[in-house]
Amino acid sequence: GAAGAGRRGLPPAAGSLCCLLPPGRFAAPGGDYPGSSVDNLVVRKGDTAVLRCYLEDGASKGAWLNRSSIIFAGSDKWSVDPRVSIATANRREYSLQIQDVDVTDDGPYTCSVQTQHTPRTMQVHLTVHVSPKIFRISGDIVVNEGSNVTLVCLATGKPEPSISWRHISPSAKPFESGQYLDIYGITRDQAGEYECSAENDVSVPDVKKVKVTVNFAPTIQELKSSGVVLGGNGLIRCEGAGVPAPVFEWYKGERKLINGQQGITIKNYSTRSLLTVTNVTEEHFGNYTCVAANKLGTTNASLPLNPPSTAQYGITGDAEVLFSCWYLVLTLSSLTSIFYLKNIILH
């Protein structure tokens, strides 16, 4: 590992000493009782690792090795790695400290102790955990409705992080975990942001987002007019949807209407168009058509703009005269006469 990098050559005497040293004692990191033995130490990348080695009374020499590389022999440092030092060195403890640990520091470390009676060694395995990090995610994409979409999210970490996807939408359902998210026949409701989360319990998950835009042909969802009176103002509202946002146009019969001409005002927005008729005259009555178009298609809807109706049951025109006649007929005639006069009036 990195802790043993840049080592100097070992003199023959010291080499003989270390090779003859079998097991000593270890205590759990932060522990204070010599008999608490441990063979694994887990730390996060960037933290400081302290590998504790407790000595028996009377121990005179200690050494730390990383695999076959000597790091320290007593107080003599053999590693040139500036992150490595002896944290505690006395008659009871000989502990190794590695600052800013990295994954290259992973591996076995051996504390060799020469006692008054028998040389002892014991090994501890240092495991460096790494926070999850997303290093690749699909870029924002634009697709047509009905297309198949694959989103990719790759992450590193130790232990290997689990990958999960979430569609940021109130009605969204959770997806199965995995680096790849496949959406077959995507619909407009599946547009929006997708969140990838990489998690391994070492730290907070790493989260990144990708935006999916789904193009679809325009639709007109509503075409509605307000009440119209001669001399007043009339309004027709056309509500539409489409991606890209549709372009709206208006027609009266076959004639395209121009904003600002003949008392017509047109205001277009991303999802609606408002047509206002100022100072309504009889010439303004007729059939109006709203057209919405984008690169994927065109749609239209029509609505008649008619004079106001004051008669009941949908009868328009000289309503008062008609109903006055009906009243007279009802009071003076029989049922047969009613039908006879009705036919005369209506024809």
Phi and psi in degrees as GROMACS dihedral restraints (atoms count N, CA, C in turn):
[ dihedral_restraints ]
;  ai    aj    ak    al  type     phi  dphi    fc
    3     4     5     6     1   -65.1    20    10
    4     5     6     7     1   -29.6    20    10
    6     7     8     9     1   -64.2    20    10
    7     8     9    10     1   -23.0    20    10
    9    10    11    12     1  -100.5    20    10
   10    11    12    13     1     3.9    20    10
   12    13    14    15     1   -69.4    20    10
   13    14    15    16     1   145.7    20    10
   15    16    17    18     1    74.4    20    10
   16    17    18    19     1    24.8    20    10
   18    19    20    21     1   -69.7    20    10
   19    20    21    22     1   152.8    20    10
   21    22    23    24     1   -89.6    20    10
   22    23    24    25     1   163.6    20    10
   24    25    26    27     1   -66.7    20    10
   25    26    27    28     1   147.7    20    10
   27    28    29    30     1   -94.3    20    10
   28    29    30    31     1   124.8    20    10
   30    31    32    33     1   -63.4    20    10
   31    32    33    34     1   150.9    20    10
   33    34    35    36     1   -55.9    20    10
   34    35    36    37     1   -39.0    20    10
   36    37    38    39     1   -65.0    20    10
   37    38    39    40     1   -47.8    20    10
   39    40    41    42     1   -65.3    20    10
   40    41    42    43     1   -37.8    20    10
   42    43    44    45     1   -62.1    20    10
   43    44    45    46     1   -38.8    20    10
   45    46    47    48     1   -66.6    20    10
   46    47    48    49     1   -38.0    20    10
   48    49    50    51     1   -62.7    20    10
   49    50    51    52     1   -49.2    20    10
   51    52    53    54     1   -68.2    20    10
   52    53    54    55     1   -36.2    20    10
   54    55    56    57     1   -70.1    20    10
   55    56    57    58     1   -19.0    20    10
   57    58    59    60     1   -94.4    20    10
   58    59    60    61     1     0.0    20    10
   60    61    62    63     1   -94.2    20    10
   61    62    63    64     1   107.4    20    10
   63    64    65    66     1   -94.1    20    10
   64    65    66    67     1  -145.1    20    10
   66    67    68    69     1   -84.1    20    10
   67    68    69    70     1   142.8    20    10
   69    70    71    72     1  -109.1    20    10
   70    71    72    73     1  -147.4    20    10
   72    73    74    75     1  -130.9    20    10
   73    74    75    76     1   145.6    20    10
   75    76    77    78     1  -127.0    20    10
   76    77    78    79     1   153.9    20    10
   78    79    80    81     1  -123.2    20    10
   79    80    81    82     1   157.1    20    10
   81    82    83    84     1   -60.3    20    10
   82    83    84    85     1   148.3    20    10
   84    85    86    87     1   -54.3    20    10
   85    86    87    88     1   126.4    20    10
   87    88    89    90     1    85.1    20    10
   88    89    90    91     1    -9.5    20    10
   90    91    92    93     1   -73.4    20    10
   91    92    93    94     1   160.5    20    10
   93    94    95    96     1  -129.8    20    10
   94    95    96    97     1    17.9    20    10
   96    97    98    99     1  -117.9    20    10
   97    98    99   100     1   121.6    20    10
   99   100   101   102     1   -57.0    20    10
  100   101   102   103     1   -29.1    20    10
  102   103   104   105     1   -81.4    20    10
  103   104   105   106     1    -4.5    20    10
  105   106   107   108     1   -79.6    20    10
  106   107   108   109     1    98.1    20    10
  108   109   110   111     1   -92.0    20    10
  109   110   111   112     1   147.4    20    10
  111   112   113   114     1  -147.5    20    10
  112   113   114   115     1   146.6    20    10
  114   115   116   117     1  -122.7    20    10
  115   116   117   118     1     6.0    20    10
  117   118   119   120     1  -137.4    20    10
  118   119   120   121     1   139.7    20    10
  120   121   122   123     1  -135.1    20    10
  121   122   123   124     1   124.5    20    10
  123   124   125   126     1  -114.2    20    10
  124   125   126   127     1   127.1    20    10
  126   127   128   129     1  -135.6    20    10
  127   128   129   130     1   161.7    20    10
  129   130   131   132     1   -89.7    20    10
  130   131   132   133     1   148.4    20    10
  132   133   134   135     1   -56.1    20    10
  133   134   135   136     1   133.4    20    10
  135   136   137   138     1    94.1    20    10
  136   137   138   139     1   -16.7    20    10
  138   139   140   141     1   -82.9    20    10
  139   140   141   142     1   177.4    20    10
  141   142   143   144     1  -102.5    20    10
  142   143   144   145     1   128.9    20    10
  144   145   146   147     1  -102.8    20    10
  145   146   147   148     1   132.3    20    10
  147   148   149   150     1  -118.2    20    10
  148   149   150   151     1   113.6    20    10
  150   151   152   153     1   -96.0    20    10
  151   152   153   154     1   107.7    20    10
  153   154   155   156     1   -90.9    20    10
  154   155   156   157     1   133.7    20    10
  156   157   158   159     1  -130.3    20    10
  157   158   159   160     1   118.2    20    10
  159   160   161   162     1   -99.2    20    10
  160   161   162   163     1   136.5    20    10
  162   163   164   165     1   -97.9    20    10
  163   164   165   166     1   151.1    20    10
  165   166   167   168     1   -78.3    20    10
  166   167   168   169     1   155.0    20    10
  168   169   170   171     1   -56.4    20    10
  169   170   171   172     1   133.9    20    10
  171   172   173   174     1    91.7    20    10
  172   173   174   175     1    -1.4    20    10
  174   175   176   177     1   -65.9    20    10
  175   176   177   178     1   138.2    20    10
  177   178   179   180     1  -112.7    20    10
  178   179   180   181     1   -24.2    20    10
  180   181   182   183     1  -137.6    20    10
  181   182   183   184     1   142.7    20    10
  183   184   185   186     1  -138.6    20    10
  184   185   186   187     1   155.3    20    10
  186   187   188   189     1  -148.5    20    10
  187   188   189   190     1   147.6    20    10
  189   190   191   192     1  -116.1    20    10
  190   191   192   193     1   134.4    20    10
  192   193   194   195     1  -128.2    20    10
  193   194   195   196     1   145.6    20    10
  195   196   197   198     1  -114.8    20    10
  196   197   198   199     1   108.1    20    10
  198   199   200   201     1    56.3    20    10
  199   200   201   202     1  -119.5    20    10
  201   202   203   204     1   -99.5    20    10
  202   203   204   205     1     6.3    20    10
  204   205   206   207     1   -98.4    20    10
  205   206   207   208     1   129.4    20    10
  207   208   209   210     1   -78.6    20    10
  208   209   210   211     1   130.8    20    10
  210   211   212   213     1   -98.8    20    10
  211   212   213   214     1   -51.5    20    10
  213   214   215   216     1  -136.4    20    10
  214   215   216   217     1   142.8    20    10
  216   217   218   219     1  -127.8    20    10
  217   218   219   220     1   104.5    20    10
  219   220   221   222     1    65.0    20    10
  220   221   222   223     1  -125.3    20    10
  222   223   224   225     1   -96.9    20    10
  223   224   225   226     1     2.1    20    10
  225   226   227   228     1   -89.6    20    10
  226   227   228   229     1   119.1    20    10
  228   229   230   231     1   -87.5    20    10
  229   230   231   232     1   126.0    20    10
  231   232   233   234     1  -101.5    20    10
  232   233   234   235     1   -21.6    20    10
  234   235   236   237     1   -85.8    20    10
  235   236   237   238     1   142.7    20    10
  237   238   239   240     1   -93.7    20    10
  238   239   240   241     1     4.0    20    10
  240   241   242   243     1   -71.3    20    10
  241   242   243   244     1   116.9    20    10
  243   244   245   246     1   -68.0    20    10
  244   245   246   247     1   -13.8    20    10
  246   247   248   249     1   -78.8    20    10
  247   248   249   250     1   -13.0    20    10
  249   250   251   252     1  -101.2    20    10
  250   251   252   253     1   134.3    20    10
  252   253   254   255     1  -154.5    20    10
  253   254   255   256     1   167.0    20    10
  255   256   257   258     1   -88.5    20    10
  256   257   258   259     1   117.2    20    10
  258   259   260   261     1   -72.8    20    10
  259   260   261   262     1   -43.4    20    10
  261   262   263   264     1  -141.7    20    10
  262   263   264   265     1   130.2    20    10
  264   265   266   267     1  -138.5    20    10
  265   266   267   268     1   107.8    20    10
  267   268   269   270     1  -153.5    20    10
  268   269   270   271     1  -166.4    20    10
  270   271   272   273     1   -70.8    20    10
  271   272   273   274     1   -15.8    20    10
  273   274   275   276     1  -108.8    20    10
  274   275   276   277     1   -22.3    20    10
  276   277   278   279     1  -144.0    20    10
  277   278   279   280     1   143.4    20    10
  279   280   281   282     1  -142.8    20    10
  280   281   282   283     1    83.0    20    10
  282   283   284   285     1  -107.5    20    10
  283   284   285   286     1   142.2    20    10
  285   286   287   288     1  -100.8    20    10
  286   287   288   289     1   137.4    20    10
  288   289   290   291     1  -119.3    20    10
  289   290   291   292     1   133.0    20    10
  291   292   293   294     1  -124.1    20    10
  292   293   294   295     1   116.8    20    10
  294   295   296   297     1   -88.4    20    10
  295   296   297   298     1   153.4    20    10
  297   298   299   300     1    48.8    20    10
  298   299   300   301     1    56.3    20    10
  300   301   302   303     1   -63.7    20    10
  301   302   303   304     1   148.9    20    10
  303   304   305   306     1  -129.1    20    10
  304   305   306   307     1   170.7    20    10
  306   307   308   309     1   -63.6    20    10
  307   308   309   310     1   -24.4    20    10
  309   310   311   312     1   -70.5    20    10
  310   311   312   313     1   -12.5    20    10
  312   313   314   315     1   -85.3    20    10
  313   314   315   316     1    -6.4    20    10
  315   316   317   318     1   -54.7    20    10
  316   317   318   319     1   145.3    20    10
  318   319   320   321     1   134.3    20    10
  319   320   321   322     1  -175.7    20    10
  321   322   323   324     1   -83.8    20    10
  322   323   324   325     1   139.2    20    10
  324   325   326   327     1  -124.6    20    10
  325   326   327   328     1   140.7    20    10
  327   328   329   330     1  -121.4    20    10
  328   329   330   331     1   129.2    20    10
  330   331   332   333     1  -101.7    20    10
  331   332   333   334     1   117.7    20    10
  333   334   335   336     1  -108.5    20    10
  334   335   336   337     1   127.8    20    10
  336   337   338   339     1  -125.7    20    10
  337   338   339   340     1   129.0    20    10
  339   340   341   342     1   -97.2    20    10
  340   341   342   343     1   113.1    20    10
  342   343   344   345     1   -98.6    20    10
  343   344   345   346     1  -179.5    20    10
  345   346   347   348     1   -68.0    20    10
  346   347   348   349     1   -25.4    20    10
  348   349   350   351     1  -107.3    20    10
  349   350   351   352     1   -64.7    20    10
  351   352   353   354     1  -131.3    20    10
  352   353   354   355     1   134.5    20    10
  354   355   356   357     1   -64.5    20    10
  355   356   357   358     1   141.2    20    10
  357   358   359   360     1  -131.2    20    10
  358   359   360   361     1   147.3    20    10
  360   361   362   363     1  -137.0    20    10
  361   362   363   364     1   151.4    20    10
  363   364   365   366     1  -148.3    20    10
  364   365   366   367     1   148.4    20    10
  366   367   368   369     1  -110.0    20    10
  367   368   369   370     1   142.7    20    10
  369   370   371   372     1  -126.0    20    10
  370   371   372   373     1   137.4    20    10
  372   373   374   375     1  -100.7    20    10
  373   374   375   376     1   119.7    20    10
  375   376   377   378     1   -90.3    20    10
  376   377   378   379     1   124.5    20    10
  378   379   380   381     1  -116.1    20    10
  379   380   381   382     1   124.0    20    10
  381   382   383   384     1  -102.6    20    10
  382   383   384   385     1   118.1    20    10
  384   385   386   387     1   -91.4    20    10
  385   386   387   388     1   144.3    20    10
  387   388   389   390     1  -123.1    20    10
  388   389   390   391     1   132.4    20    10
  390   391   392   393     1   -60.8    20    10
  391   392   393   394     1   149.4    20    10
  393   394   395   396     1   -66.7    20    10
  394   395   396   397     1   143.7    20    10
  396   397   398   399     1  -144.1    20    10
  397   398   399   400     1   118.7    20    10
  399   400   401   402     1   -78.0    20    10
  400   401   402   403     1   120.2    20    10
  402   403   404   405     1  -108.3    20    10
  403   404   405   406     1   -10.0    20    10
  405   406   407   408     1  -152.0    20    10
  406   407   408   409     1   131.5    20    10
  408   409   410   411     1  -146.0    20    10
  409   410   411   412     1   147.5    20    10
  411   412   413   414     1   -55.5    20    10
  412   413   414   415     1   145.1    20    10
  414   415   416   417     1   -78.1    20    10
  415   416   417   418     1   167.5    20    10
  417   418   419   420     1   -57.2    20    10
  418   419   420   421     1   137.4    20    10
  420   421   422   423     1  -130.1    20    10
  421   422   423   424     1   155.2    20    10
  423   424   425   426     1  -124.6    20    10
  424   425   426   427     1   124.2    20    10
  426   427   428   429     1  -133.8    20    10
  427   428   429   430     1   161.9    20    10
  429   430   431   432     1   -88.2    20    10
  430   431   432   433     1   147.7    20    10
  432   433   434   435     1   -56.1    20    10
  433   434   435   436     1   135.9    20    10
  435   436   437   438     1    97.5    20    10
  436   437   438   439     1   -10.3    20    10
  438   439   440   441     1   -75.8    20    10
  439   440   441   442     1   161.4    20    10
  441   442   443   444     1   -94.9    20    10
  442   443   444   445     1   137.5    20    10
  444   445   446   447     1  -127.0    20    10
  445   446   447   448     1   137.5    20    10
  447   448   449   450     1  -126.0    20    10
  448   449   450   451     1   122.0    20    10
  450   451   452   453     1  -104.7    20    10
  451   452   453   454     1   141.7    20    10
  453   454   455   456     1  -121.4    20    10
  454   455   456   457     1   136.8    20    10
  456   457   458   459     1  -141.8    20    10
  457   458   459   460     1   116.4    20    10
  459   460   461   462     1  -118.3    20    10
  460   461   462   463     1   139.7    20    10
  462   463   464   465     1  -141.4    20    10
  463   464   465   466     1   155.0    20    10
  465   466   467   468     1  -112.7    20    10
  466   467   468   469     1   165.2    20    10
  468   469   470   471     1   158.1    20    10
  469   470   471   472     1   164.2    20    10
  471   472   473   474     1  -142.2    20    10
  472   473   474   475     1   118.0    20    10
  474   475   476   477     1   -59.1    20    10
  475   476   477   478     1   163.3    20    10
  477   478   479   480     1   -58.4    20    10
  478   479   480   481     1   126.9    20    10
  480   481   482   483     1   -73.1    20    10
  481   482   483   484     1   151.7    20    10
  483   484   485   486     1   -89.3    20    10
  484   485   486   487     1   143.1    20    10
  486   487   488   489     1  -110.1    20    10
  487   488   489   490     1   132.2    20    10
  489   490   491   492     1  -134.8    20    10
  490   491   492   493     1   152.8    20    10
  492   493   494   495     1  -118.0    20    10
  493   494   495   496     1   149.6    20    10
  495   496   497   498     1  -145.4    20    10
  496   497   498   499     1   131.8    20    10
  498   499   500   501     1   -86.4    20    10
  499   500   501   502     1   120.8    20    10
  501   502   503   504     1   -78.6    20    10
  502   503   504   505     1    88.6    20    10
  504   505   506   507     1  -158.7    20    10
  505   506   507   508     1   140.8    20    10
  507   508   509   510     1   -58.9    20    10
  508   509   510   511     1   -31.3    20    10
  510   511   512   513     1   -99.1    20    10
  511   512   513   514     1     8.6    20    10
  513   514   515   516     1   -73.4    20    10
  514   515   516   517     1   147.4    20    10
  516   517   518   519     1  -103.9    20    10
  517   518   519   520     1   149.1    20    10
  519   520   521   522     1   -67.1    20    10
  520   521   522   523     1   150.4    20    10
  522   523   524   525     1  -103.7    20    10
  523   524   525   526     1   162.6    20    10
  525   526   527   528     1   -68.3    20    10
  526   527   528   529     1   150.3    20    10
  528   529   530   531     1   -72.7    20    10
  529   530   531   532     1   151.0    20    10
  531   532   533   534     1   155.7    20    10
  532   533   534   535     1   159.7    20    10
  534   535   536   537     1   -69.3    20    10
  535   536   537   538     1   -26.7    20    10
  537   538   539   540     1  -115.2    20    10
  538   539   540   541     1   133.1    20    10
  540   541   542   543     1  -115.0    20    10
  541   542   543   544     1   115.9    20    10
  543   544   545   546     1  -103.6    20    10
  544   545   546   547     1   128.9    20    10
  546   547   548   549     1  -122.3    20    10
  547   548   549   550     1   116.3    20    10
  549   550   551   552     1   -98.9    20    10
  550   551   552   553     1   130.6    20    10
  552   553   554   555     1    59.6    20    10
  553   554   555   556     1    56.1    20    10
  555   556   557   558     1   -59.9    20    10
  556   557   558   559     1   142.9    20    10
  558   559   560   561     1  -111.7    20    10
  559   560   561   562     1   168.0    20    10
  561   562   563   564     1   -62.6    20    10
  562   563   564   565     1   -28.8    20    10
  564   565   566   567     1   -70.0    20    10
  565   566   567   568     1   -17.3    20    10
  567   568   569   570     1   -94.4    20    10
  568   569   570   571     1     6.5    20    10
  570   571   572   573     1   -72.8    20    10
  571   572   573   574     1   161.4    20    10
  573   574   575   576     1   127.2    20    10
  574   575   576   577     1  -159.4    20    10
  576   577   578   579     1   -94.7    20    10
  577   578   579   580     1   138.3    20    10
  579   580   581   582     1  -116.3    20    10
  580   581   582   583     1   131.5    20    10
  582   583   584   585     1  -107.9    20    10
  583   584   585   586     1   126.6    20    10
  585   586   587   588     1  -102.6    20    10
  586   587   588   589     1   132.6    20    10
  588   589   590   591     1  -124.6    20    10
  589   590   591   592     1   128.3    20    10
  591   592   593   594     1  -111.7    20    10
  592   593   594   595     1   125.9    20    10
  594   595   596   597     1  -139.7    20    10
  595   596   597   598     1   137.0    20    10
  597   598   599   600     1  -143.5    20    10
  598   599   600   601     1    14.0    20    10
  600   601   602   603     1    70.6    20    10
  601   602   603   604     1     4.3    20    10
  603   604   605   606     1   -78.3    20    10
  604   605   606   607     1   -38.3    20    10
  606   607   608   609     1  -153.0    20    10
  607   608   609   610     1  -168.0    20    10
  609   610   611   612     1   -64.4    20    10
  610   611   612   613     1   150.0    20    10
  612   613   614   615     1   -61.3    20    10
  613   614   615   616     1   150.8    20    10
  615   616   617   618     1   -91.6    20    10
  616   617   618   619     1   131.3    20    10
  618   619   620   621     1  -128.5    20    10
  619   620   621   622     1   133.6    20    10
  621   622   623   624     1  -138.3    20    10
  622   623   624   625     1   158.5    20    10
  624   625   626   627     1  -124.3    20    10
  625   626   627   628     1   153.6    20    10
  627   628   629   630     1  -134.3    20    10
  628   629   630   631     1   138.6    20    10
  630   631   632   633     1  -100.7    20    10
  631   632   633   634     1   130.3    20    10
  633   634   635   636     1  -114.0    20    10
  634   635   636   637     1   117.6    20    10
  636   637   638   639     1  -102.5    20    10
  637   638   639   640     1   127.9    20    10
  639   640   641   642     1  -110.9    20    10
  640   641   642   643     1   113.1    20    10
  642   643   644   645     1   -77.9    20    10
  643   644   645   646     1   141.5    20    10
  645   646   647   648     1  -151.6    20    10
  646   647   648   649     1   153.8    20    10
  648   649   650   651     1   -64.9    20    10
  649   650   651   652     1   152.6    20    10
  651   652   653   654     1   -66.6    20    10
  652   653   654   655     1   151.9    20    10
  654   655   656   657     1  -132.6    20    10
  655   656   657   658     1   148.0    20    10
  657   658   659   660     1  -103.3    20    10
  658   659   660   661     1   116.4    20    10
  660   661   662   663     1   -89.6    20    10
  661   662   663   664     1   -27.7    20    10
  663   664   665   666     1  -158.0    20    10
  664   665   666   667     1   138.9    20    10
  666   667   668   669     1  -132.6    20    10
  667   668   669   670     1   116.7    20    10
  669   670   671   672     1  -144.0    20    10
  670   671   672   673     1   144.3    20    10
  672   673   674   675     1  -120.8    20    10
  673   674   675   676     1   154.4    20    10
  675   676   677   678     1   -89.1    20    10
  676   677   678   679     1   175.0    20    10
  678   679   680   681     1   -64.4    20    10
  679   680   681   682     1   144.4    20    10
  681   682   683   684     1  -124.2    20    10
  682   683   684   685     1   132.6    20    10
  684   685   686   687     1  -131.3    20    10
  685   686   687   688     1   147.5    20    10
  687   688   689   690     1   -58.2    20    10
  688   689   690   691     1   132.5    20    10
  690   691   692   693     1    85.2    20    10
  691   692   693   694     1   -12.5    20    10
  693   694   695   696     1   -97.1    20    10
  694   695   696   697     1  -162.4    20    10
  696   697   698   699     1  -112.4    20    10
  697   698   699   700     1   144.1    20    10
  699   700   701   702     1  -120.4    20    10
  700   701   702   703     1   148.7    20    10
  702   703   704   705     1  -132.8    20    10
  703   704   705   706     1   131.6    20    10
  705   706   707   708     1  -119.4    20    10
  706   707   708   709     1   127.3    20    10
  708   709   710   711     1  -110.6    20    10
  709   710   711   712     1   128.8    20    10
  711   712   713   714     1  -116.9    20    10
  712   713   714   715     1   112.7    20    10
  714   715   716   717     1  -100.5    20    10
  715   716   717   718     1   125.2    20    10
  717   718   719   720     1  -135.1    20    10
  718   719   720   721     1   172.7    20    10
  720   721   722   723     1  -146.6    20    10
  721   722   723   724     1   151.7    20    10
  723   724   725   726     1   167.9    20    10
  724   725   726   727     1   151.4    20    10
  726   727   728   729     1  -133.7    20    10
  727   728   729   730     1   122.3    20    10
  729   730   731   732     1   -59.7    20    10
  730   731   732   733     1   162.9    20    10
  732   733   734   735     1   -54.9    20    10
  733   734   735   736     1   132.7    20    10
  735   736   737   738     1   -70.5    20    10
  736   737   738   739     1   155.0    20    10
  738   739   740   741     1   -97.9    20    10
  739   740   741   742     1   130.3    20    10
  741   742   743   744     1  -100.7    20    10
  742   743   744   745     1   143.4    20    10
  744   745   746   747     1  -137.5    20    10
  745   746   747   748     1   155.5    20    10
  747   748   749   750     1  -123.8    20    10
  748   749   750   751     1   145.0    20    10
  750   751   752   753     1  -133.5    20    10
  751   752   753   754     1   144.7    20    10
  753   754   755   756     1  -115.0    20    10
  754   755   756   757     1   108.1    20    10
  756   757   758   759     1    66.6    20    10
  757   758   759   760     1  -123.4    20    10
  759   760   761   762     1   -98.6    20    10
  760   761   762   763     1    -1.7    20    10
  762   763   764   765     1   -95.2    20    10
  763   764   765   766     1   127.6    20    10
  765   766   767   768     1   -73.6    20    10
  766   767   768   769     1   134.0    20    10
  768   769   770   771     1   -90.3    20    10
  769   770   771   772     1   138.5    20    10
  771   772   773   774     1  -111.1    20    10
  772   773   774   775     1   132.8    20    10
  774   775   776   777     1   -59.4    20    10
  775   776   777   778     1   130.5    20    10
  777   778   779   780     1    90.5    20    10
  778   779   780   781     1    -1.9    20    10
  780   781   782   783     1  -110.2    20    10
  781   782   783   784     1   141.5    20    10
  783   784   785   786     1    54.8    20    10
  784   785   786   787     1    41.5    20    10
  786   787   788   789     1    72.3    20    10
  787   788   789   790     1    14.6    20    10
  789   790   791   792     1  -101.8    20    10
  790   791   792   793     1   129.5    20    10
  792   793   794   795     1  -121.6    20    10
  793   794   795   796     1   128.9    20    10
  795   796   797   798     1  -121.0    20    10
  796   797   798   799     1   126.6    20    10
  798   799   800   801     1  -122.3    20    10
  799   800   801   802     1   119.6    20    10
  801   802   803   804     1  -105.4    20    10
  802   803   804   805     1   137.8    20    10
  804   805   806   807     1  -126.0    20    10
  805   806   807   808     1  -178.0    20    10
  807   808   809   810     1   -66.3    20    10
  808   809   810   811     1   -33.3    20    10
  810   811   812   813     1  -125.1    20    10
  811   812   813   814     1     8.3    20    10
  813   814   815   816     1  -156.1    20    10
  814   815   816   817     1   160.4    20    10
  816   817   818   819     1  -137.1    20    10
  817   818   819   820     1   135.7    20    10
  819   820   821   822     1  -115.5    20    10
  820   821   822   823     1   124.9    20    10
  822   823   824   825     1  -111.1    20    10
  823   824   825   826     1   121.7    20    10
  825   826   827   828     1  -114.7    20    10
  826   827   828   829     1   131.7    20    10
  828   829   830   831     1  -107.6    20    10
  829   830   831   832     1   121.3    20    10
  831   832   833   834     1   -99.0    20    10
  832   833   834   835     1   137.1    20    10
  834   835   836   837     1    53.7    20    10
  835   836   837   838     1    67.6    20    10
  837   838   839   840     1   -61.3    20    10
  838   839   840   841     1   131.3    20    10
  840   841   842   843     1  -119.1    20    10
  841   842   843   844     1   174.6    20    10
  843   844   845   846     1   -63.3    20    10
  844   845   846   847     1   -26.0    20    10
  846   847   848   849     1   -67.0    20    10
  847   848   849   850     1   -21.0    20    10
  849   850   851   852     1   -79.8    20    10
  850   851   852   853     1   -17.1    20    10
  852   853   854   855     1   -71.3    20    10
  853   854   855   856     1   146.2    20    10
  855   856   857   858     1   148.4    20    10
  856   857   858   859     1  -166.4    20    10
  858   859   860   861     1   -96.1    20    10
  859   860   861   862     1   125.3    20    10
  861   862   863   864     1  -111.8    20    10
  862   863   864   865     1   137.2    20    10
  864   865   866   867     1  -122.1    20    10
  865   866   867   868     1   129.2    20    10
  867   868   869   870     1  -100.1    20    10
  868   869   870   871     1   127.6    20    10
  870   871   872   873     1  -115.8    20    10
  871   872   873   874     1   129.0    20    10
  873   874   875   876     1  -119.9    20    10
  874   875   876   877     1   130.4    20    10
  876   877   878   879     1  -142.1    20    10
  877   878   879   880     1   143.1    20    10
  879   880   881   882     1  -140.7    20    10
  880   881   882   883     1  -171.6    20    10
  882   883   884   885     1   -67.7    20    10
  883   884   885   886     1   -12.8    20    10
  885   886   887   888     1   -98.2    20    10
  886   887   888   889     1    -9.9    20    10
  888   889   890   891     1   164.1    20    10
  889   890   891   892     1   179.0    20    10
  891   892   893   894     1  -136.9    20    10
  892   893   894   895     1   143.3    20    10
  894   895   896   897     1  -142.2    20    10
  895   896   897   898     1   162.0    20    10
  897   898   899   900     1  -150.4    20    10
  898   899   900   901     1   161.8    20    10
  900   901   902   903     1  -148.2    20    10
  901   902   903   904     1   147.5    20    10
  903   904   905   906     1  -122.1    20    10
  904   905   906   907     1   153.4    20    10
  906   907   908   909     1  -150.2    20    10
  907   908   909   910     1   131.1    20    10
  909   910   911   912     1   -79.3    20    10
  910   911   912   913     1   139.6    20    10
  912   913   914   915     1  -106.2    20    10
  913   914   915   916     1   105.8    20    10
  915   916   917   918     1  -110.4    20    10
  916   917   918   919     1   160.6    20    10
  918   919   920   921     1   -61.1    20    10
  919   920   921   922     1   158.3    20    10
  921   922   923   924     1   -66.0    20    10
  922   923   924   925     1   147.0    20    10
  924   925   926   927     1  -109.3    20    10
  925   926   927   928     1   123.3    20    10
  927   928   929   930     1  -104.5    20    10
  928   929   930   931     1   -12.7    20    10
  930   931   932   933     1   -83.0    20    10
  931   932   933   934     1   153.0    20    10
  933   934   935   936     1   -79.7    20    10
  934   935   936   937     1   163.6    20    10
  936   937   938   939     1    60.5    20    10
  937   938   939   940     1    25.7    20    10
  939   940   941   942     1    79.4    20    10
  940   941   942   943     1     8.7    20    10
  942   943   944   945     1   -81.5    20    10
  943   944   945   946     1   131.1    20    10
  945   946   947   948     1  -121.3    20    10
  946   947   948   949     1   169.3    20    10
  948   949   950   951     1   101.4    20    10
  949   950   951   952     1  -137.7    20    10
  951   952   953   954     1   -79.5    20    10
  952   953   954   955     1    69.8    20    10
  954   955   956   957     1   -65.5    20    10
  955   956   957   958     1   -42.0    20    10
  957   958   959   960     1   -65.6    20    10
  958   959   960   961     1   -41.2    20    10
  960   961   962   963     1   -64.4    20    10
  961   962   963   964     1   -44.9    20    10
  963   964   965   966     1   -58.6    20    10
  964   965   966   967     1   -48.0    20    10
  966   967   968   969     1   -70.8    20    10
  967   968   969   970     1   -28.8    20    10
  969   970   971   972     1   -65.2    20    10
  970   971   972   973     1   -43.1    20    10
  972   973   974   975     1   -62.7    20    10
  973   974   975   976     1   -43.9    20    10
  975   976   977   978     1   -60.0    20    10
  976   977   978   979     1   -39.6    20    10
  978   979   980   981     1   -63.4    20    10
  979   980   981   982     1   -43.6    20    10
  981   982   983   984     1   -62.3    20    10
  982   983   984   985     1   -43.9    20    10
  984   985   986   987     1   -62.5    20    10
  985   986   987   988     1   -42.4    20    10
  987   988   989   990     1   -64.7    20    10
  988   989   990   991     1   -31.3    20    10
  990   991   992   993     1   -85.9    20    10
  991   992   993   994     1   -23.6    20    10
  993   994   995   996     1  -111.8    20    10
  994   995   996   997     1   -13.0    20    10
  996   997   998   999     1  -125.7    20    10
  997   998   999  1000     1   166.6    20    10
  999  1000  1001  1002     1   -83.4    20    10
 1000  1001  1002  1003     1   176.0    20    10
 1002  1003  1004  1005     1   -61.7    20    10
 1003  1004  1005  1006     1   -36.5    20    10
 1005  1006  1007  1008     1   -63.9    20    10
 1006  1007  1008  1009     1   -42.2    20    10
 1008  1009  1010  1011     1   -63.5    20    10
 1009  1010  1011  1012     1   -34.7    20    10
 1011  1012  1013  1014     1   -60.1    20    10
 1012  1013  1014  1015     1   -49.1    20    10
 1014  1015  1016  1017     1   -65.6    20    10
 1015  1016  1017  1018     1   -34.9    20    10
 1017  1018  1019  1020     1   -64.3    20    10
 1018  1019  1020  1021     1   -49.6    20    10
 1020  1021  1022  1023     1   -66.2    20    10
 1021  1022  1023  1024     1   -34.1    20    10
 1023  1024  1025  1026     1   -60.0    20    10
 1024  1025  1026  1027     1   -43.4    20    10
 1026  1027  1028  1029     1   -65.4    20    10
 1027  1028  1029  1030     1   -37.3    20    10
 1029  1030  1031  1032     1   -63.8    20    10
 1030  1031  1032  1033     1   -46.8    20    10
 1032  1033  1034  1035     1   -63.3    20    10
 1033  1034  1035  1036     1   -44.6    20    10
 1035  1036  1037  1038     1   -78.7    20    10
 1036  1037  1038  1039     1   -18.5    20    10
